[in-house]
């Protein structure tokens, strides 16, 4: 039973670690997109015959990109909060896994002790039977 609980907790921990990796990759994507958008804001300019030929349109475009950055930062913050909760869950699962691992090891050692005691009793009985018959 303890063996099954140990394996379950270990599997749950592995799943949480995979979720952590996914969250970290999402956060990195948001950071990259924020950086790209900031670069676009800095490099956007008025072109004489281009799509952006008016300063008002350019400013609207930059404001839209700034709003996009704010949304990305908000999403990144939510993911970071989710990541913190996930890390707490992982720590808790690792503690439980260690506890079950310790209990499992104790049970194995107890089983070995019982086997050794049984073998010792068997050896003593054999010696006594040899002594009596001999």
N, CA, C and O atoms as a printed pandas DataFrame, in Angstrom:
     atom_number atom_name residue_name chain_id  residue_number  x_coord  y_coord  z_coord
0              1         N          UNK        A               1    0.826   -1.195    0.000
1              2        CA          UNK        A               1    0.000    0.000    0.000
2              3         C          UNK        A               1    0.873    1.262    0.000
3              4         O          UNK        A               1    0.649    2.197   -0.769
4              5         N          UNK        A               2    1.863    1.257    0.878
5              6        CA          UNK        A               2    2.767    2.404    0.952
6              7         C          UNK        A               2    3.517    2.554   -0.364
7              8         O          UNK        A               2    3.772    3.667   -0.825
8              9         N          UNK        A               3    3.866    1.424   -0.959
9             10        CA          UNK        A               3    4.575    1.442   -2.241
10            11         C          UNK        A               3    3.731    2.139   -3.310
11            12         O          UNK        A               3    4.248    2.931   -4.098
12            13         N          UNK        A               4    2.444    1.843   -3.329
13            14        CA          UNK        A               4    1.545    2.465   -4.310
14            15         C          UNK        A               4    1.408    3.965   -4.053
15            16         O          UNK        A               4    1.411    4.763   -4.990
16            17         N          UNK        A               5    1.289    4.345   -2.784
17            18        CA          UNK        A               5    1.196    5.769   -2.443
18            19         C          UNK        A               5    2.480    6.499   -2.824
19            20         O          UNK        A               5    2.444    7.620   -3.331
20            21         N          UNK        A               6    3.609    5.851   -2.574
21            22        CA          UNK        A               6    4.899    6.444   -2.937
22            23         C          UNK        A               6    4.972    6.681   -4.444
23            24         O          UNK        A               6    5.359    7.760   -4.893
24            25         N          UNK        A               7    4.596    5.664   -5.221
25            26        CA          UNK        A               7    4.621    5.794   -6.684
26            27         C          UNK        A               7    3.646    6.864   -7.170
27            28         O          UNK        A               7    3.953    7.610   -8.099
28            29         N          UNK        A               8    2.467    6.939   -6.539
29            30        CA          UNK        A               8    1.475    7.951   -6.904
30            31         C          UNK        A               8    2.027    9.360   -6.671
31            32         O          UNK        A               8    1.938   10.220   -7.547
32            33         N          UNK        A               9    2.588    9.585   -5.500
33            34        CA          UNK        A               9    3.129   10.912   -5.175
34            35         C          UNK        A               9    4.288   11.263   -6.103
35            36         O          UNK        A               9    4.443   12.416   -6.508
36            37         N          UNK        A              10    5.093   10.272   -6.432
37            38        CA          UNK        A              10    6.215   10.514   -7.339
38            39         C          UNK        A              10    5.701   10.900   -8.728
39            40         O          UNK        A              10    6.237   11.809   -9.361
40            41         N          UNK        A              11    4.663   10.207   -9.197
41            42        CA          UNK        A              11    4.066   10.515  -10.496
42            43         C          UNK        A              11    3.442   11.909  -10.485
43            44         O          UNK        A              11    3.604   12.676  -11.434
44            45         N          UNK        A              12    2.729   12.230   -9.410
45            46        CA          UNK        A              12    2.119   13.557   -9.303
46            47         C          UNK        A              12    3.188   14.648   -9.307
47            48         O          UNK        A              12    3.009   15.696   -9.927
48            49         N          UNK        A              13    4.289   14.399   -8.620
49            50        CA          UNK        A              13    5.385   15.369   -8.601
50            51         C          UNK        A              13    5.941   15.572  -10.001
51            52         O          UNK        A              13    6.189   16.703  -10.418
52            53         N          UNK        A              14    6.137   14.474  -10.730
53            54        CA          UNK        A              14    6.649   14.574  -12.105
54            55         C          UNK        A              14    5.695   15.369  -12.993
55            56         O          UNK        A              14    6.132   16.174  -13.815
56            57         N          UNK        A              15    4.387   15.139  -12.824
57            58        CA          UNK        A              15    3.399   15.875  -13.617
58            59         C          UNK        A              15    3.453   17.369  -13.297
59            60         O          UNK        A              15    3.381   18.203  -14.200
60            61         N          UNK        A              16    3.578   17.701  -12.021
61            62        CA          UNK        A              16    3.649   19.112  -11.618
62            63         C          UNK        A              16    4.921   19.759  -12.170
63            64         O          UNK        A              16    4.907   20.927  -12.559
64            65         N          UNK        A              17    6.013   19.005  -12.203
65            66        CA          UNK        A              17    7.253   19.546  -12.759
66            67         C          UNK        A              17    7.109   19.820  -14.252
67            68         O          UNK        A              17    7.656   20.797  -14.764
68            69         N          UNK        A              18    6.370   18.954  -14.953
69            70        CA          UNK        A              18    6.119   19.202  -16.377
70            71         C          UNK        A              18    5.257   20.452  -16.553
71            72         O          UNK        A              18    5.505   21.258  -17.451
72            73         N          UNK        A              19    4.245   20.613  -15.696
73            74        CA          UNK        A              19    3.406   21.814  -15.753
74            75         C          UNK        A              19    4.250   23.062  -15.499
75            76         O          UNK        A              19    4.048   24.099  -16.130
76            77         N          UNK        A              20    5.193   22.949  -14.570
77            78        CA          UNK        A              20    6.076   24.077  -14.274
78            79         C          UNK        A              20    6.879   24.452  -15.518
79            80         O          UNK        A              20    7.035   25.633  -15.828
80            81         N          UNK        A              21    7.383   23.453  -16.221
81            82        CA          UNK        A              21    8.134   23.717  -17.449
82            83         C          UNK        A              21    7.289   24.416  -18.495
83            84         O          UNK        A              21    7.754   25.336  -19.168
84            85         N          UNK        A              22    6.039   23.976  -18.631
85            86        CA          UNK        A              22    5.133   24.618  -19.587
86            87         C          UNK        A              22    4.869   26.074  -19.207
87            88         O          UNK        A              22    4.878   26.959  -20.063
88            89         N          UNK        A              23    4.636   26.314  -17.921
89            90        CA          UNK        A              23    4.394   27.690  -17.473
90            91         C          UNK        A              23    5.614   28.573  -17.719
91            92         O          UNK        A              23    5.487   29.716  -18.157
92            93         N          UNK        A              24    6.789   28.033  -17.436
93            94        CA          UNK        A              24    8.004   28.817  -17.660
94            95         C          UNK        A              24    8.181   29.152  -19.136
95            96         O          UNK        A              24    8.619   30.251  -19.477
96            97         N          UNK        A              25    7.843   28.210  -20.013
97            98        CA          UNK        A              25    7.974   28.498  -21.448
98            99         C          UNK        A              25    6.952   29.545  -21.892
99           100         O          UNK        A              25    7.257   30.384  -22.739
100          101         N          UNK        A              26    5.735   29.505  -21.324
101          102        CA          UNK        A              26    4.739   30.532  -21.645
102          103         C          UNK        A              26    5.211   31.908  -21.173
103          104         O          UNK        A              26    5.060   32.904  -21.882
104          105         N          UNK        A              27    5.778   31.950  -19.978
105          106        CA          UNK        A              27    6.284   33.221  -19.444
106          107         C          UNK        A              27    7.393   33.758  -20.336
107          108         O          UNK        A              27    7.447   34.956  -20.612
108          109         N          UNK        A              28    8.274   32.879  -20.785
109          110        CA          UNK        A              28    9.358   33.311  -21.679
110          111         C          UNK        A              28    8.807   33.845  -22.997
111          112         O          UNK        A              28    9.330   34.816  -23.544
112          113         N          UNK        A              29    7.737   33.204  -23.514
113          114        CA          UNK        A              29    7.123   33.703  -24.754
114          115         C          UNK        A              29    6.551   35.102  -24.554
115          116         O          UNK        A              29    6.699   35.967  -25.417
116          117         N          UNK        A              30    5.893   35.322  -23.405
117          118        CA          UNK        A              30    5.357   36.655  -23.118
118          119         C          UNK        A              30    6.484   37.677  -23.024
119          120         O          UNK        A              30    6.366   38.785  -23.548
120          121         N          UNK        A              31    7.574   37.309  -22.360
121          122        CA          UNK        A              31    8.706   38.230  -22.242
122          123         C          UNK        A              31    9.279   38.568  -23.615
123          124         O          UNK        A              31    9.612   39.721  -23.887
124          125         N          UNK        A              32    9.393   37.567  -24.472
125          126        CA          UNK        A              32    9.917   37.802  -25.825
126          127         C          UNK        A              32    8.983   38.711  -26.615
127          128         O          UNK        A              32    9.432   39.616  -27.319
128          129         N          UNK        A              33    7.668   38.462  -26.492
129          130        CA          UNK        A              33    6.705   39.293  -27.221
130          131         C          UNK        A              33    6.714   40.729  -26.703
131          132         O          UNK        A              33    6.570   41.675  -27.478
132          133         N          UNK        A              34    6.883   40.889  -25.391
133          134        CA          UNK        A              34    6.981   42.241  -24.819
134          135         C          UNK        A              34    8.197   42.957  -25.390
135          136         O          UNK        A              34    8.116   44.123  -25.776
136          137         N          UNK        A              35    9.315   42.260  -25.441
137          138        CA          UNK        A              35   10.541   42.854  -25.977
138          139         C          UNK        A              35   10.384   43.230  -27.450
139          140         O          UNK        A              35   10.808   44.307  -27.869
140          141         N          UNK        A              36    9.780   42.347  -28.223
141          142        CA          UNK        A              36    9.558   42.629  -29.651
142          143         C          UNK        A              36    8.650   43.844  -29.826
143          144         O          UNK        A              36    8.915   44.708  -30.661
144          145         N          UNK        A              37    7.580   43.905  -29.036
145          146        CA          UNK        A              37    6.640   45.024  -29.147
146          147         C          UNK        A              37    7.300   46.337  -28.743
147          148         O          UNK        A              37    7.071   47.368  -29.376
148          149         N          UNK        A              38    8.126   46.305  -27.685
149          150        CA          UNK        A              38    8.848   47.523  -27.286
150          151         C          UNK        A              38    9.773   47.983  -28.405
151          152         O          UNK        A              38    9.887   49.179  -28.676
152          153         N          UNK        A              39   10.426   47.037  -29.044
153          154        CA          UNK        A              39   11.307   47.380  -30.167
154          155         C          UNK        A              39   10.508   47.991  -31.307
155          156         O          UNK        A              39   10.961   48.942  -31.943
156          157         N          UNK        A              40    9.324   47.452  -31.569
157          158        CA          UNK        A              40    8.474   47.998  -32.631
158          159         C          UNK        A              40    8.019   49.413  -32.297
159          160         O          UNK        A              40    7.939   50.270  -33.178
160          161         N          UNK        A              41    7.722   49.654  -31.028
161          162        CA          UNK        A              41    7.322   51.010  -30.622
162          163         C          UNK        A              41    8.468   51.981  -30.869
163          164         O          UNK        A              41    8.270   53.074  -31.399
164          165         N          UNK        A              42    9.664   51.567  -30.480
165          166        CA          UNK        A              42   10.830   52.448  -30.645
166          167         C          UNK        A              42   11.188   52.677  -32.110
167          168         O          UNK        A              42   11.683   53.745  -32.470
168          169         N          UNK        A              43   10.941   51.686  -32.947
169          170        CA          UNK        A              43   11.361   51.818  -34.349
170          171         C          UNK        A              43   10.251   52.312  -35.275
171          172         O          UNK        A              43   10.508   52.588  -36.447
172          173         N          UNK        A              44    9.020   52.427  -34.766
173          174        CA          UNK        A              44    7.921   52.902  -35.621
174          175         C          UNK        A              44    8.113   54.383  -35.936
175          176         O          UNK        A              44    8.423   55.186  -35.056
176          177         N          UNK        A              45    7.927   54.721  -37.192
177          178        CA          UNK        A              45    8.089   56.127  -37.596
178          179         C          UNK        A              45    7.111   56.455  -38.724
179          180         O          UNK        A              45    6.473   55.580  -39.309
180          181         N          UNK        A              46    7.027   57.731  -38.993
181          182        CA          UNK        A              46    6.145   58.204  -40.061
182          183         C          UNK        A              46    6.866   58.015  -41.392
183          184         O          UNK        A              46    8.034   58.373  -41.539
184          185         N          UNK        A              47    6.144   57.446  -42.359
185          186        CA          UNK        A              47    6.703   57.269  -43.704
186          187         C          UNK        A              47    5.901   58.146  -44.659
187          188         O          UNK        A              47    4.679   58.234  -44.548
188          189         N          UNK        A              48    6.578   58.782  -45.580
189          190        CA          UNK        A              48    5.927   59.758  -46.456
190          191         C          UNK        A              48    4.762   59.152  -47.230
191          192         O          UNK        A              48    3.683   59.742  -47.268
192          193         N          UNK        A              49    4.953   58.009  -47.836
193          194        CA          UNK        A              49    3.863   57.393  -48.603
194          195         C          UNK        A              49    3.508   55.995  -48.071
195          196         O          UNK        A              49    2.906   55.194  -48.785
196          197         N          UNK        A              50    3.872   55.716  -46.854
197          198        CA          UNK        A              50    3.613   54.386  -46.303
198          199         C          UNK        A              50    2.252   54.295  -45.648
199          200         O          UNK        A              50    1.422   55.195  -45.774
200          201         N          UNK        A              51    2.035   53.200  -44.951
201          202        CA          UNK        A              51    0.764   52.972  -44.264
202          203         C          UNK        A              51    0.576   53.971  -43.133
203          204         O          UNK        A              51   -0.546   54.387  -42.843
204          205         N          UNK        A              52    1.676   54.355  -42.496
205          206        CA          UNK        A              52    1.589   55.329  -41.413
206          207         C          UNK        A              52    2.187   56.635  -41.927
207          208         O          UNK        A              52    3.400   56.833  -41.862
208          209         N          UNK        A              53    1.344   57.518  -42.435
209          210        CA          UNK        A              53    1.831   58.784  -42.995
210          211         C          UNK        A              53    1.402   59.976  -42.158
211          212         O          UNK        A              53    1.622   61.119  -42.557
212          213         N          UNK        A              54    0.791   59.729  -41.002
213          214        CA          UNK        A              54    0.298   60.813  -40.167
214          215         C          UNK        A              54    0.756   60.551  -38.728
215          216         O          UNK        A              54    0.735   59.412  -38.260
216          217         N          UNK        A              55    1.171   61.616  -38.032
217          218        CA          UNK        A              55    1.639   61.464  -36.660
218          219         C          UNK        A              55    0.534   60.963  -35.730
219          220         O          UNK        A              55    0.804   60.215  -34.790
220          221         N          UNK        A              56   -0.696   61.370  -35.987
221          222        CA          UNK        A              56   -1.819   60.922  -35.153
222          223         C          UNK        A              56   -2.012   59.415  -35.294
223          224         O          UNK        A              56   -2.234   58.712  -34.309
224          225         N          UNK        A              57   -1.924   58.934  -36.522
225          226        CA          UNK        A              57   -2.063   57.493  -36.759
226          227         C          UNK        A              57   -0.897   56.752  -36.107
227          228         O          UNK        A              57   -1.078   55.683  -35.523
228          229         N          UNK        A              58    0.292   57.325  -36.212
229          230        CA          UNK        A              58    1.474   56.720  -35.593
230          231         C          UNK        A              58    1.297   56.625  -34.080
231          232         O          UNK        A              58    1.607   55.601  -33.471
232          233         N          UNK        A              59    0.797   57.699  -33.484
233          234        CA          UNK        A              59    0.600   57.704  -32.035
234          235         C          UNK        A              59   -0.467   56.690  -31.627
235          236         O          UNK        A              59   -0.324   56.017  -30.605
236          237         N          UNK        A              60   -1.531   56.577  -32.416
237          238        CA          UNK        A              60   -2.562   55.566  -32.140
238          239         C          UNK        A              60   -1.950   54.166  -32.215
239          240         O          UNK        A              60   -2.240   53.301  -31.388
240          241         N          UNK        A              61   -1.111   53.963  -33.209
241          242        CA          UNK        A              61   -0.447   52.670  -33.376
242          243         C          UNK        A              61    0.447   52.358  -32.167
243          244         O          UNK        A              61    0.451   51.236  -31.661
244          245         N          UNK        A              62    1.193   53.352  -31.720
245          246        CA          UNK        A              62    2.072   53.156  -30.564
246          247         C          UNK        A              62    1.259   52.899  -29.296
247          248         O          UNK        A              62    1.625   52.061  -28.472
248          249         N          UNK        A              63    0.146   53.635  -29.149
249          250        CA          UNK        A              63   -0.712   53.422  -27.982
250          251         C          UNK        A              63   -1.302   52.018  -27.982
251          252         O          UNK        A              63   -1.411   51.379  -26.935
252          253         N          UNK        A              64   -1.679   51.546  -29.160
253          254        CA          UNK        A              64   -2.200   50.183  -29.272
254          255         C          UNK        A              64   -1.134   49.173  -28.854
255          256         O          UNK        A              64   -1.429   48.205  -28.153
256          257         N          UNK        A              65    0.087   49.400  -29.282
257          258        CA          UNK        A              65    1.174   48.491  -28.897
258          259         C          UNK        A              65    1.452   48.572  -27.397
259          260         O          UNK        A              65    1.770   47.559  -26.773
260          261         N          UNK        A              66    1.334   49.770  -26.811
261          262        CA          UNK        A              66    1.530   49.909  -25.360
262          263         C          UNK        A              66    0.442   49.156  -24.594
263          264         O          UNK        A              66    0.721   48.518  -23.579
264          265         N          UNK        A              67   -0.790   49.232  -25.081
265          266        CA          UNK        A              67   -1.877   48.465  -24.455
266          267         C          UNK        A              67   -1.613   46.968  -24.570
267          268         O          UNK        A              67   -1.880   46.200  -23.646
268          269         N          UNK        A              68   -1.090   46.577  -25.709
269          270        CA          UNK        A              68   -0.747   45.170  -25.912
270          271         C          UNK        A              68    0.321   44.732  -24.898
271          272         O          UNK        A              68    0.252   43.632  -24.351
272          273         N          UNK        A              69    1.288   45.591  -24.661
273          274        CA          UNK        A              69    2.333   45.285  -23.675
274          275         C          UNK        A              69    1.732   45.159  -22.279
275          276         O          UNK        A              69    2.107   44.269  -21.516
276          277         N          UNK        A              70    0.791   46.057  -21.942
277          278        CA          UNK        A              70    0.150   45.983  -20.631
278          279         C          UNK        A              70   -0.606   44.664  -20.470
279          280         O          UNK        A              70   -0.556   44.041  -19.410
280          281         N          UNK        A              71   -1.302   44.244  -21.518
281          282        CA          UNK        A              71   -2.018   42.964  -21.477
282          283         C          UNK        A              71   -1.041   41.801  -21.290
283          284         O          UNK        A              71   -1.286   40.885  -20.506
284          285         N          UNK        A              72    0.058   41.858  -22.019
285          286        CA          UNK        A              72    1.067   40.802  -21.899
286          287         C          UNK        A              72    1.650   40.755  -20.488
287          288         O          UNK        A              72    1.856   39.677  -19.931
288          289         N          UNK        A              73    1.912   41.923  -19.916
289          290        CA          UNK        A              73    2.454   41.972  -18.557
290          291         C          UNK        A              73    1.449   41.434  -17.543
291          292         O          UNK        A              73    1.818   40.752  -16.586
292          293         N          UNK        A              74    0.162   41.754  -17.770
293          294        CA          UNK        A              74   -0.880   41.255  -16.873
294          295         C          UNK        A              74   -0.949   39.730  -16.951
295          296         O          UNK        A              74   -1.026   39.050  -15.928
296          297         N          UNK        A              75   -0.920   39.202  -18.176
297          298        CA          UNK        A              75   -0.947   37.748  -18.356
298          299         C          UNK        A              75    0.298   37.094  -17.752
299          300         O          UNK        A              75    0.220   36.023  -17.151
300          301         N          UNK        A              76    1.431   37.747  -17.919
301          302        CA          UNK        A              76    2.681   37.230  -17.359
302          303         C          UNK        A              76    2.599   37.193  -15.835
303          304         O          UNK        A              76    3.053   36.237  -15.206
304          305         N          UNK        A              77    2.014   38.242  -15.245
305          306        CA          UNK        A              77    1.869   38.290  -13.790
306          307         C          UNK        A              77    0.970   37.152  -13.302
307          308         O          UNK        A              77    1.267   36.510  -12.295
308          309         N          UNK        A              78   -0.129   36.904  -14.020
309          310        CA          UNK        A              78   -1.021   35.801  -13.653
310          311         C          UNK        A              78   -0.295   34.459  -13.738
311          312         O          UNK        A              78   -0.455   33.599  -12.871
312          313         N          UNK        A              79    0.498   34.292  -14.786
313          314        CA          UNK        A              79    1.258   33.047  -14.927
314          315         C          UNK        A              79    2.300   32.901  -13.817
315          316         O          UNK        A              79    2.536   31.797  -13.326
316          317         N          UNK        A              80    2.917   34.003  -13.427
317          318        CA          UNK        A              80    3.885   33.945  -12.329
318          319         C          UNK        A              80    3.215   33.554  -11.015
319          320         O          UNK        A              80    3.779   32.796  -10.227
320          321         N          UNK        A              81    2.004   34.076  -10.781
321          322        CA          UNK        A              81    1.262   33.700   -9.577
322          323         C          UNK        A              81    0.907   32.219   -9.615
323          324         O          UNK        A              81    1.020   31.514   -8.613
324          325         N          UNK        A              82    0.477   31.760  -10.782
325          326        CA          UNK        A              82    0.159   30.343  -10.950
326          327         C          UNK        A              82    1.410   29.490  -10.736
327          328         O          UNK        A              82    1.343   28.405  -10.157
328          329         N          UNK        A              83    2.540   29.988  -11.206
329          330        CA          UNK        A              83    3.809   29.284  -11.044
330          331         C          UNK        A              83    4.178   29.173   -9.569
331          332         O          UNK        A              83    4.650   28.126   -9.125
332          333         N          UNK        A              84    3.968   30.241   -8.811
333          334        CA          UNK        A              84    4.270   30.214   -7.378
334          335         C          UNK        A              84    3.428   29.155   -6.665
335          336         O          UNK        A              84    3.939   28.403   -5.835
336          337         N          UNK        A              85    2.135   29.100   -6.993
337          338        CA          UNK        A              85    1.269   28.084   -6.390
338          339         C          UNK        A              85    1.721   26.681   -6.783
339          340         O          UNK        A              85    1.714   25.761   -5.965
340          341         N          UNK        A              86    2.108   26.534   -8.028
341          342        CA          UNK        A              86    2.564   25.238   -8.521
342          343         C          UNK        A              86    3.843   24.813   -7.807
343          344         O          UNK        A              86    4.007   23.640   -7.471
344          345         N          UNK        A              87    4.739   25.752   -7.576
345          346        CA          UNK        A              87    5.982   25.439   -6.867
346          347         C          UNK        A              87    5.682   24.987   -5.439
347          348         O          UNK        A              87    6.308   24.055   -4.934
348          349         N          UNK        A              88    4.719   25.651   -4.790
349          350        CA          UNK        A              88    4.326   25.230   -3.440
350          351         C          UNK        A              88    3.768   23.812   -3.464
351          352         O          UNK        A              88    4.080   23.006   -2.588
352          353         N          UNK        A              89    2.936   23.502   -4.473
353          354        CA          UNK        A              89    2.394   22.149   -4.617
354          355         C          UNK        A              89    3.510   21.134   -4.829
355          356         O          UNK        A              89    3.488   20.046   -4.254
356          357         N          UNK        A              90    4.478   21.496   -5.652
357          358        CA          UNK        A              90    5.598   20.586   -5.929
358          359         C          UNK        A              90    6.380   20.305   -4.651
359          360         O          UNK        A              90    6.746   19.162   -4.376
360          361         N          UNK        A              91    6.633   21.349   -3.878
361          362        CA          UNK        A              91    7.376   21.174   -2.623
362          363         C          UNK        A              91    6.608   20.254   -1.684
363          364         O          UNK        A              91    7.193   19.372   -1.055
364          365         N          UNK        A              92    5.303   20.460   -1.589
365          366        CA          UNK        A              92    4.462   19.633   -0.721
366          367         C          UNK        A              92    4.482   18.171   -1.182
367          368         O          UNK        A              92    4.614   17.255   -0.370
368          369         N          UNK        A              93    4.350   17.969   -2.490
369          370        CA          UNK        A              93    4.382   16.603   -3.023
370          371         C          UNK        A              93    5.742   15.948   -2.808
371          372         O          UNK        A              93    5.817   14.752   -2.526
372          373         N          UNK        A              94    6.809   16.719   -2.939
373          374        CA          UNK        A              94    8.140   16.155   -2.707
374          375         C          UNK        A              94    8.312   15.750   -1.246
375          376         O          UNK        A              94    8.928   14.725   -0.951
376          377         N          UNK        A              95    7.769   16.550   -0.334
377          378        CA          UNK        A              95    7.831   16.192    1.084
378          379         C          UNK        A              95    7.077   14.891    1.335
379          380         O          UNK        A              95    7.575   14.000    2.023
380          381         N          UNK        A              96    5.874   14.786    0.771
381          382        CA          UNK        A              96    5.082   13.571    0.943
382          383         C          UNK        A              96    5.789   12.366    0.329
383          384         O          UNK        A              96    5.780   11.277    0.902
384          385         N          UNK        A              97    6.397   12.563   -0.833
385          386        CA          UNK        A              97    7.120   11.478   -1.486
386          387         C          UNK        A              97    8.275   11.013   -0.608
387          388         O          UNK        A              97    8.507    9.813   -0.463
388          389         N          UNK        A              98    8.997   11.962   -0.025
389          390        CA          UNK        A              98   10.103   11.605    0.865
390          391         C          UNK        A              98    9.604   10.851    2.091
391          392         O          UNK        A              98   10.239    9.896    2.536
392          393         N          UNK        A              99    8.464   11.280    2.639
393          394        CA          UNK        A              99    7.912   10.597    3.807
394          395         C          UNK        A              99    7.546    9.156    3.464
395          396         O          UNK        A              99    7.880    8.231    4.205
396          397         N          UNK        A             100    6.856    8.970    2.334
397          398        CA          UNK        A             100    6.483    7.617    1.942
398          399         C          UNK        A             100    7.715    6.791    1.590
399          400         O          UNK        A             100    7.755    5.589    1.852
400          401         N          UNK        A             101    8.710    7.427    1.005
401          402        CA          UNK        A             101    9.960    6.728    0.702
402          403         C          UNK        A             101   10.647    6.264    1.979
403          404         O          UNK        A             101   11.180    5.155    2.037
404          405         N          UNK        A             102   10.634    7.117    3.000
405          406        CA          UNK        A             102   11.227    6.763    4.288
406          407         C          UNK        A             102   10.474    5.599    4.926
407          408         O          UNK        A             102   11.084    4.652    5.422
408          409         N          UNK        A             103    9.140    5.679    4.909
409          410        CA          UNK        A             103    8.318    4.595    5.468
410          411         C          UNK        A             103    8.580    3.303    4.710
411          412         O          UNK        A             103    8.701    2.238    5.317
412          413         N          UNK        A             104    8.666    3.390    3.397
413          414        CA          UNK        A             104    8.929    2.220    2.563
414          415         C          UNK        A             104   10.284    1.605    2.914
415          416         O          UNK        A             104   10.406    0.385    3.013
416          417         N          UNK        A             105   11.281    2.434    3.098
417          418        CA          UNK        A             105   12.621    1.947    3.461
418          419         C          UNK        A             105   12.594    1.288    4.837
419          420         O          UNK        A             105   13.225    0.253    5.046
420          421         N          UNK        A             106   11.864    1.888    5.769
421          422        CA          UNK        A             106   11.728    1.303    7.104
422          423         C          UNK        A             106   11.062   -0.070    7.031
423          424         O          UNK        A             106   11.484   -1.005    7.711
424          425         N          UNK        A             107   10.028   -0.187    6.208
425          426        CA          UNK        A             107    9.352   -1.477    6.053
426          427         C          UNK        A             107   10.290   -2.523    5.470
427          428         O          UNK        A             107   10.275   -3.678    5.896
428          429         N          UNK        A             108   11.103   -2.130    4.503
429          430        CA          UNK        A             108   12.062   -3.065    3.911
430          431         C          UNK        A             108   13.072   -3.533    4.955
431          432         O          UNK        A             108   13.405   -4.716    5.018
432          433         N          UNK        A             109   13.556   -2.602    5.771
433          434        CA          UNK        A             109   14.522   -2.967    6.802
434          435         C          UNK        A             109   13.891   -3.877    7.851
435          436         O          UNK        A             109   14.538   -4.805    8.336
436          437         N          UNK        A             110   12.633   -3.617    8.203
437          438        CA          UNK        A             110   11.926   -4.483    9.150
438          439         C          UNK        A             110   11.772   -5.888    8.578
439          440         O          UNK        A             110   11.950   -6.874    9.293
440          441         N          UNK        A             111   11.446   -5.981    7.303
441          442        CA          UNK        A             111   11.300   -7.288    6.658
442          443         C          UNK        A             111   12.629   -8.034    6.660
443          444         O          UNK        A             111   12.663   -9.241    6.902
444          445         N          UNK        A             112   13.715   -7.330    6.396
445          446        CA          UNK        A             112   15.040   -7.959    6.414
446          447         C          UNK        A             112   15.371   -8.447    7.820
447          448         O          UNK        A             112   15.907   -9.542    7.988
448          449         N          UNK        A             113   15.051   -7.631    8.838
449          450        CA          UNK        A             113   15.303   -8.042   10.227
450          451         C          UNK        A             113   14.515   -9.297   10.578
451          452         O          UNK        A             113   15.042  -10.204   11.223
452          453         N          UNK        A             114   13.242   -9.353   10.152
453          454        CA          UNK        A             114   12.425  -10.540   10.432
454          455         C          UNK        A             114   13.007  -11.778    9.763
455          456         O          UNK        A             114   13.019  -12.859   10.351
456          457         N          UNK        A             115   13.484  -11.619    8.546
457          458        CA          UNK        A             115   14.086  -12.748    7.830
458          459         C          UNK        A             115   15.345  -13.210    8.554
459          460         O          UNK        A             115   15.569  -14.411    8.709
460          461         N          UNK        A             116   16.167  -12.258    8.998
461          462        CA          UNK        A             116   17.392  -12.613    9.714
462          463         C          UNK        A             116   17.086  -13.314   11.030
463          464         O          UNK        A             116   17.751  -14.286   11.387
464          465         N          UNK        A             117   16.080  -12.824   11.754
465          466        CA          UNK        A             117   15.686  -13.460   13.014
466          467         C          UNK        A             117   15.182  -14.874   12.748
467          468         O          UNK        A             117   15.520  -15.803   13.481
468          469         N          UNK        A             118   14.375  -15.040   11.703
469          470        CA          UNK        A             118   13.858  -16.369   11.364
470          471         C          UNK        A             118   15.000  -17.307   10.983
471          472         O          UNK        A             118   14.999  -18.472   11.382
472          473         N          UNK        A             119   15.964  -16.821   10.225
473          474        CA          UNK        A             119   17.113  -17.649    9.841
474          475         C          UNK        A             119   17.953  -18.018   11.056
475          476         O          UNK        A             119   18.457  -19.136   11.156
476          477         N          UNK        A             120   18.101  -17.067   11.982
477          478        CA          UNK        A             120   18.869  -17.338   13.198
478          479         C          UNK        A             120   18.176  -18.399   14.051
479          480         O          UNK        A             120   18.827  -19.301   14.577
480          481         N          UNK        A             121   16.850  -18.287   14.187
481          482        CA          UNK        A             121   16.093  -19.287   14.944
482          483         C          UNK        A             121   16.203  -20.657   14.292
483          484         O          UNK        A             121   16.350  -21.670   14.976
484          485         N          UNK        A             122   16.133  -20.680   12.987
485          486        CA          UNK        A             122   16.246  -21.934   12.247
486          487         C          UNK        A             122   17.627  -22.554   12.449
487          488         O          UNK        A             122   17.752  -23.767   12.617
488          489         N          UNK        A             123   18.653  -21.719   12.431
489          490        CA          UNK        A             123   20.018  -22.214   12.644
490          491         C          UNK        A             123   20.181  -22.737   14.066
491          492         O          UNK        A             123   20.819  -23.768   14.278
492          493         N          UNK        A             124   19.605  -22.031   15.043
493          494        CA          UNK        A             124   19.682  -22.487   16.435
494          495         C          UNK        A             124   18.969  -23.815   16.614
495          496         O          UNK        A             124   19.472  -24.703   17.304
496          497         N          UNK        A             125   17.802  -23.958   16.000
497          498        CA          UNK        A             125   17.061  -25.219   16.091
498          499         C          UNK        A             125   17.851  -26.358   15.463
499          500         O          UNK        A             125   17.855  -27.473   15.983
500          501         N          UNK        A             126   18.510  -26.088   14.366
501          502        CA          UNK        A             126   19.310  -27.108   13.690
502          503         C          UNK        A             126   20.475  -27.533   14.576
503          504         O          UNK        A             126   20.777  -28.720   14.703
504          505         N          UNK        A             127   21.131  -26.532   15.195
505          506        CA          UNK        A             127   22.256  -26.849   16.080
506          507         C          UNK        A             127   21.777  -27.649   17.277
507          508         O          UNK        A             127   22.435  -28.603   17.692
508          509         N          UNK        A             128   20.625  -27.264   17.842
509          510        CA          UNK        A             128   20.087  -27.992   18.994
510          511         C          UNK        A             128   19.723  -29.423   18.618
511          512         O          UNK        A             128   19.964  -30.352   19.389
512          513         N          UNK        A             129   19.141  -29.600   17.429
513          514        CA          UNK        A             129   18.770  -30.958   17.009
514          515         C          UNK        A             129   20.020  -31.808   16.783
515          516         O          UNK        A             129   20.006  -33.003   17.079
516          517         N          UNK        A             130   21.088  -31.224   16.271
517          518        CA          UNK        A             130   22.352  -31.947   16.081
518          519         C          UNK        A             130   22.955  -32.308   17.433
519          520         O          UNK        A             130   23.494  -33.400   17.614
520          521         N          UNK        A             131   22.855  -31.367   18.391
521          522        CA          UNK        A             131   23.415  -31.588   19.714
522          523         C          UNK        A             131   22.663  -32.701   20.440
523          524         O          UNK        A             131   23.270  -33.543   21.101
524          525         N          UNK        A             132   21.323  -32.694   20.308
525          526        CA          UNK        A             132   20.486  -33.696   20.969
526          527         C          UNK        A             132   20.708  -35.072   20.340
527          528         O          UNK        A             132   20.836  -36.071   21.047
528          529         N          UNK        A             133   20.752  -35.115   19.010
529          530        CA          UNK        A             133   20.884  -36.409   18.330
530          531         C          UNK        A             133   22.329  -36.905   18.350
531          532         O          UNK        A             133   22.586  -38.080   18.085
532          533         N          UNK        A             134   23.232  -36.051   18.650
533          534        CA          UNK        A             134   24.606  -36.416   18.472
534          535         C          UNK        A             134   25.334  -36.791   19.658
535          536         O          UNK        A             134   26.519  -37.116   19.578
